[in-house]
């Protein structure tokens, strides 16, 4: 598995936990923030769509918003 595949897998996991609403609890928000951090460290190779998704995820966690 190459780096881009690992990043895509992390994005898939992030999307699943956001849809499940895990970020709406204190413990879940910490876990989701950890996933965001695992992806954000690769920001130099992310495309615009991935960066937008990551920023939306950060907003959803920080403002305790439901993911739509």
C-alpha positions in Angstrom: 0.0 0.0 0.0 1.5 3.3 -1.0 1.2 6.6 0.8 -1.8 7.9 -1.2 -3.7 4.7 -0.5 -3.1 5.1 3.2 -4.3 8.7 3.1 -7.4 7.7 1.2 -8.1 5.0 3.8 -7.8 7.6 6.5 -10.2 9.9 4.7 -12.6 7.0 4.4 -12.4 6.3 8.2 -12.8 10.0 8.9 -15.9 10.2 6.8 -17.4 7.1 8.5 -16.9 8.5 12.0 -18.3 11.9 11.0 -21.4 10.3 9.5 -21.8 8.2 12.6 -21.7 11.4 14.7 -18.8 10.2 16.8 -17.4 13.8 16.9 -20.5 15.0 18.8 -19.3 13.4 22.1 -16.2 14.6 24.0 -14.4 11.3 23.7 -15.4 10.9 20.1 -14.3 14.4 19.3 -10.8 13.7 20.6 -10.6 10.5 18.4 -11.9 12.4 15.3 -9.4 15.2 16.0 -6.7 12.5 16.1 -7.8 11.2 12.7 -7.7 14.7 11.3 -4.2 15.2 12.6 -3.1 12.0 11.0 -4.3 13.3 7.7 -3.3 16.9 8.1 0.4 16.1 8.4 0.3 15.2 4.7 -1.2 18.5 3.7 1.5 19.2 1.2 0.4 16.4 -1.0 -3.4 16.7 -0.6 -5.5 18.0 -3.4 -7.9 20.9 -3.1 -10.9 18.6 -2.6 -9.2 16.8 0.2 -8.1 20.0 1.9 -11.7 21.3 1.7 -13.0 18.1 3.2 -10.4 18.3 6.0 -11.3 21.9 6.8 -15.0 21.0 6.9 -14.3 18.1 9.3 -12.3 20.5 11.5 -15.2 22.9 11.6 -17.7 20.1 12.4 -15.6 19.0 15.3 -14.8 22.4 16.7 -18.4 23.7 16.4 -20.0 20.4 17.3 -22.0 20.3 14.1 -23.9 17.4 12.6 -22.1 16.1 9.5 -24.3 16.3 6.3 
